[in-house]
């Protein structure tokens, strides 16, 4: 095959790709764009070669779409490839989710001459991930069921006793000072127990919110406290003590609250289940600059060395059948990385496990 044939084949090869591809040079002019890119972000009938990338196509990284400086420009200047998750409108205005990679073509002097953008539509995959995350949360609710029933049944029993006491008081037909005092104390007790039940159901509802919910400013300390409250029965059942070291000056972070509560629940349930014979669950929060750290540690048997590299894999689990889906850590990792954060683990056999989550205060809100 000669050079002329190769040049004719290149456009056909680009058009055959299942991803949207565009190539820009140092002057931010389009060198090539495949058919799928034009169909997705531009005009399928136009030939944008030689035109400015910000004018010839519906640039998903344009500043008017909330990006101060596009990633392709950053890669051109740094010569370092980058990857982004973006939820942007296509040519029809419909928002879709893309996994975009920006790769530089380097000259001998190390300077980038071109940047190749590859945009992969992962909208359907993201929806499946949300469904898997929902399934994992249902599994968590199953673990919590006995404890939640206990937390609700106790207030209900007190409420029933209080109502019966008020009925007897009314039946006596006399209302002396002592009777009024007794009734007042009973009413106060009823209010307290009703509030206990309401708090439990509110925490469950927050845990059950969709991961697709709009981001907001999240109090991570409160998410930790609520999670520990929901796990109170499981902690007692397994003989696990808790140590809290929550930074009182911890700033709120821009995130999806259901995602943050899911991270807390997944890490803490794993820790409790690892200590079936008792132990200590330590939970801490801290911050330095624009980063927040959440640490969850246990005194269980630890993670085998050969399993450390696989714990983030979907469906990988060492738990007995029926005690785990193998999705918890995989989903936790996805939630953290989507918020622009990172998660690491330190563990040795017989020394327990320590998970550290780092999150930006002013992050993407789970949309990165």
Legacy VTK file of the C-alpha trace (Angstrom):
# vtk DataFile Version 3.0
C-alpha trace
ASCII
DATASET POLYDATA
POINTS 368 float
0.000 0.000 0.000
1.504 3.391 -1.015
1.206 6.724 0.762
-1.696 7.878 -1.429
-3.694 4.780 -0.565
-2.937 5.275 3.147
-4.251 8.832 3.013
-7.474 7.650 1.410
-7.859 4.882 3.993
-7.377 7.109 7.064
-10.778 8.892 6.880
-12.505 5.546 6.406
-10.695 4.135 9.442
-11.770 7.112 11.572
-15.381 6.779 10.392
-15.334 3.070 11.240
-14.571 3.787 14.921
-17.391 3.411 17.435
-16.279 6.547 19.318
-16.437 10.215 18.323
-12.932 11.401 17.363
-11.479 14.822 16.530
-7.875 15.949 15.993
-6.772 19.572 16.536
-3.398 21.245 15.967
-1.485 23.831 18.008
-3.438 26.642 16.359
-6.670 25.030 17.640
-7.696 24.192 14.097
-9.357 20.950 13.138
-7.181 18.476 11.265
-9.723 15.648 11.157
-13.068 14.644 12.651
-14.879 11.393 12.082
-18.506 11.077 11.068
-19.698 10.151 14.571
-18.130 13.293 16.075
-19.879 15.486 13.536
-23.178 13.691 14.105
-22.791 13.997 17.875
-21.486 17.554 18.279
-21.600 19.296 14.904
-23.000 19.302 11.399
-22.765 15.882 9.736
-22.815 17.509 6.284
-19.987 19.960 6.953
-16.269 19.421 6.425
-14.627 21.288 9.349
-11.012 20.590 8.333
-8.927 23.736 8.724
-11.559 25.607 10.713
-11.262 26.740 14.325
-12.380 23.992 16.704
-14.503 26.475 18.702
-16.417 27.674 15.647
-16.758 24.763 13.253
-18.411 22.291 15.654
-20.545 22.376 18.778
-17.489 22.136 21.039
-18.518 20.319 24.255
-15.582 21.929 26.080
-16.430 25.494 25.060
-16.177 28.170 27.801
-19.876 29.029 27.444
-20.639 25.507 28.662
-19.049 26.165 32.019
-15.419 25.281 31.236
-13.003 28.185 31.759
-10.374 26.501 29.589
-10.873 23.342 27.557
-8.921 20.205 28.421
-7.518 19.941 24.889
-5.801 23.308 25.386
-4.366 22.147 28.721
-3.047 18.941 27.127
-1.552 20.913 24.224
0.391 23.088 26.671
1.444 20.335 29.108
1.930 17.426 26.715
0.254 15.157 29.293
-2.806 13.064 28.415
-5.949 13.590 30.457
-9.275 11.831 30.912
-12.606 13.373 31.878
-16.184 12.324 32.497
-18.528 14.925 31.053
-22.299 15.348 30.941
-22.793 17.654 27.948
-25.457 18.318 25.295
-25.166 16.662 21.908
-26.010 18.360 18.597
-29.748 18.001 19.349
-29.428 19.617 22.779
-29.987 16.347 24.693
-27.591 15.905 27.642
-25.586 12.689 27.478
-22.703 11.317 29.521
-19.302 10.867 27.866
-15.933 9.439 28.818
-13.425 11.667 27.006
-9.689 11.112 26.576
-7.343 13.840 25.362
-4.020 12.470 24.052
-1.121 14.599 22.747
0.951 13.798 19.652
4.470 14.819 20.655
7.243 16.196 18.445
10.882 15.158 18.993
11.387 18.210 21.226
8.607 17.009 23.537
6.122 19.690 22.493
2.612 18.645 21.489
1.812 19.226 17.831
-1.734 17.849 17.933
-4.312 16.593 20.410
-6.558 13.621 19.682
-9.914 13.729 21.470
-11.901 10.502 21.800
-15.448 10.870 23.137
-17.191 7.642 24.208
-20.912 7.801 24.941
-21.428 6.000 28.283
-24.958 7.210 28.981
-26.410 3.699 28.970
-23.498 2.322 30.995
-23.969 5.051 33.596
-27.635 4.139 33.940
-26.663 0.511 34.555
-24.154 1.637 37.197
-26.895 3.617 38.950
-29.102 0.509 38.940
-26.253 -1.580 40.390
-25.665 1.055 43.052
-29.368 0.943 43.900
-29.185 -2.860 44.217
-26.220 -2.535 46.558
-28.121 -0.068 48.719
-31.043 -2.500 48.888
-28.566 -5.113 50.111
-27.420 -2.643 52.786
-31.011 -2.077 53.853
-31.359 -5.850 54.193
-28.395 -5.894 56.576
-29.928 -3.007 58.521
-33.435 -4.474 58.639
-33.169 -6.106 62.066
-31.556 -3.031 63.598
-34.060 -0.633 62.054
-36.960 -2.796 63.251
-35.453 -2.667 66.748
-34.978 1.101 66.586
-38.593 1.619 65.520
-40.251 -1.085 67.648
-38.823 0.290 70.897
-40.375 3.755 70.436
-43.619 2.155 69.270
-43.776 0.045 72.453
-43.245 3.159 74.573
-45.875 5.059 72.591
-48.364 2.229 73.062
-47.711 2.154 76.810
-48.108 5.937 76.992
-51.407 5.875 75.083
-52.728 3.132 77.383
-51.686 5.217 80.394
-53.523 8.262 79.052
-56.609 6.131 78.402
-56.615 4.944 82.034
-56.162 8.509 83.235
-59.109 9.719 81.164
-61.171 6.760 82.353
-60.776 7.781 85.965
-62.738 10.942 85.186
-60.880 13.158 87.661
-58.116 15.593 86.916
-56.216 16.584 90.025
-52.765 18.204 90.015
-51.009 14.830 90.226
-53.049 13.485 87.297
-52.257 16.523 85.156
-48.538 16.171 85.964
-48.622 12.480 85.048
-50.386 13.241 81.772
-47.881 15.996 80.945
-44.932 13.633 81.473
-46.612 10.997 79.323
-47.210 13.464 76.488
-43.538 14.548 76.612
-42.463 10.910 76.443
-44.736 10.337 73.447
-43.178 13.313 71.654
-39.645 12.004 72.325
-40.405 8.500 71.080
-42.209 9.769 67.978
-39.147 11.930 67.198
-36.901 8.859 67.618
-38.928 6.949 65.064
-38.992 9.941 62.710
-35.188 10.313 62.889
-34.674 6.642 62.018
-36.959 6.788 58.999
-35.388 10.102 57.863
-31.910 8.537 57.908
-33.174 5.595 55.893
-34.801 7.919 53.360
-31.544 9.874 52.933
-29.671 6.616 52.378
-32.245 5.551 49.807
-32.154 8.710 47.681
-31.142 8.317 44.045
-27.445 8.722 43.230
-28.624 10.856 40.297
-30.049 13.492 42.635
-28.875 17.090 42.234
-25.622 17.846 44.100
-25.714 20.081 47.174
-23.519 21.123 50.093
-23.163 17.975 52.194
-22.293 17.719 55.894
-20.050 14.635 55.872
-19.872 14.537 59.674
-23.668 14.274 59.839
-23.621 11.504 57.228
-21.116 9.602 59.401
-23.217 10.058 62.556
-26.416 8.970 60.819
-24.695 5.891 59.394
-23.385 4.881 62.827
-26.879 5.379 64.260
-28.393 3.059 61.624
-25.664 0.490 62.364
-26.131 0.677 66.156
-27.914 -2.673 66.383
-25.331 -4.426 64.152
-22.510 -2.959 66.219
-24.026 -4.307 69.421
-24.774 -7.673 67.825
-21.166 -8.138 66.727
-19.674 -6.709 69.908
-17.996 -3.853 68.049
-17.018 -0.649 69.833
-16.765 2.657 67.987
-14.249 5.455 68.156
-15.261 8.748 66.524
-12.833 11.545 65.735
-14.876 13.968 63.647
-13.356 17.349 62.874
-15.835 19.947 64.238
-14.527 22.538 61.763
-15.013 20.253 58.751
-16.427 22.293 55.841
-19.401 21.069 53.843
-18.495 19.647 50.439
-20.204 19.960 47.062
-21.454 16.432 46.373
-24.414 14.128 45.857
-25.611 13.370 49.380
-26.858 9.865 48.596
-23.437 9.058 47.157
-21.612 10.257 50.275
-23.958 8.338 52.544
-23.481 5.281 50.330
-19.700 5.582 50.724
-20.049 5.772 54.532
-22.454 2.840 54.661
-20.434 0.570 52.353
-17.151 1.145 54.201
-18.675 0.804 57.673
-20.750 -2.289 56.899
-17.651 -3.975 55.461
-15.722 -3.084 58.607
-18.426 -4.412 60.948
-18.832 -7.639 58.983
-15.051 -8.143 59.103
-15.218 -8.149 62.931
-17.688 -10.971 63.559
-15.949 -11.762 66.866
-15.873 -8.157 68.037
-13.400 -5.337 67.668
-13.164 -1.583 67.196
-14.517 0.541 64.356
-12.700 3.868 64.083
-14.147 6.666 61.967
-12.422 10.019 61.520
-12.782 13.125 59.386
-10.271 15.909 58.827
-9.451 18.563 56.275
-6.447 20.392 54.920
-6.968 23.240 52.505
-9.488 22.255 49.852
-9.428 18.527 50.653
-11.504 16.483 53.100
-10.404 13.104 54.402
-12.662 10.325 55.674
-10.949 7.399 57.393
-12.683 4.122 58.289
-10.561 1.523 60.085
-11.284 -1.834 61.716
-9.401 -4.325 63.880
-10.530 -7.363 61.900
-8.395 -10.040 60.241
-7.214 -7.702 57.475
-7.124 -8.292 53.737
-4.974 -11.034 52.235
-2.103 -9.691 50.141
-3.307 -11.510 47.018
-6.747 -9.893 47.353
-5.640 -6.261 47.754
-5.439 -5.635 44.010
-8.879 -7.155 43.401
-11.072 -5.595 46.086
-12.157 -2.813 43.698
-13.293 -5.298 41.034
-17.085 -5.637 40.581
-18.539 -8.807 42.144
-15.282 -9.760 43.877
-15.935 -10.868 47.454
-14.455 -13.203 50.025
-17.627 -13.213 52.125
-19.815 -16.340 52.406
-22.664 -16.713 49.928
-25.571 -14.471 50.893
-23.443 -11.978 52.872
-22.352 -9.673 50.078
-22.824 -8.805 46.421
-19.188 -7.925 45.775
-20.282 -4.497 44.500
-19.798 -2.345 47.597
-16.155 -1.312 47.165
-16.426 -1.133 43.377
-19.375 1.271 43.641
-17.664 3.214 46.437
-14.597 3.686 44.249
-16.743 4.906 41.330
-18.622 7.387 43.541
-15.400 8.790 44.996
-13.636 9.162 41.634
-16.711 10.786 40.077
-16.493 13.410 42.805
-12.863 14.049 41.843
-11.519 12.179 44.869
-9.472 9.076 45.588
-9.696 6.060 47.895
-6.843 3.924 49.196
-6.517 0.979 51.568
-3.813 -0.118 53.968
-4.057 -3.633 55.355
-1.964 -6.543 56.552
-3.179 -9.997 57.623
-4.131 -9.880 61.291
-3.776 -6.069 61.435
-7.205 -4.936 60.262
-7.911 -2.593 57.355
-7.814 1.178 56.996
-9.624 2.942 54.149
-8.858 6.588 53.403
-11.084 8.711 51.173
-9.889 12.092 49.917
-12.476 14.465 48.439
-12.295 18.030 47.125
-14.485 20.535 48.945
-15.298 22.329 45.689
-15.521 19.284 43.448
-17.607 18.291 40.468
-20.594 17.262 42.587
-20.368 13.717 41.237
-20.587 14.778 37.607
-16.911 14.556 36.674
LINES 1 369
368 0 1 2 3 4 5 6 7 8 9 10 11 12 13 14 15 16 17 18 19 20 21 22 23 24 25 26 27 28 29 30 31 32 33 34 35 36 37 38 39 40 41 42 43 44 45 46 47 48 49 50 51 52 53 54 55 56 57 58 59 60 61 62 63 64 65 66 67 68 69 70 71 72 73 74 75 76 77 78 79 80 81 82 83 84 85 86 87 88 89 90 91 92 93 94 95 96 97 98 99 100 101 102 103 104 105 106 107 108 109 110 111 112 113 114 115 116 117 118 119 120 121 122 123 124 125 126 127 128 129 130 131 132 133 134 135 136 137 138 139 140 141 142 143 144 145 146 147 148 149 150 151 152 153 154 155 156 157 158 159 160 161 162 163 164 165 166 167 168 169 170 171 172 173 174 175 176 177 178 179 180 181 182 183 184 185 186 187 188 189 190 191 192 193 194 195 196 197 198 199 200 201 202 203 204 205 206 207 208 209 210 211 212 213 214 215 216 217 218 219 220 221 222 223 224 225 226 227 228 229 230 231 232 233 234 235 236 237 238 239 240 241 242 243 244 245 246 247 248 249 250 251 252 253 254 255 256 257 258 259 260 261 262 263 264 265 266 267 268 269 270 271 272 273 274 275 276 277 278 279 280 281 282 283 284 285 286 287 288 289 290 291 292 293 294 295 296 297 298 299 300 301 302 303 304 305 306 307 308 309 310 311 312 313 314 315 316 317 318 319 320 321 322 323 324 325 326 327 328 329 330 331 332 333 334 335 336 337 338 339 340 341 342 343 344 345 346 347 348 349 350 351 352 353 354 355 356 357 358 359 360 361 362 363 364 365 366 367
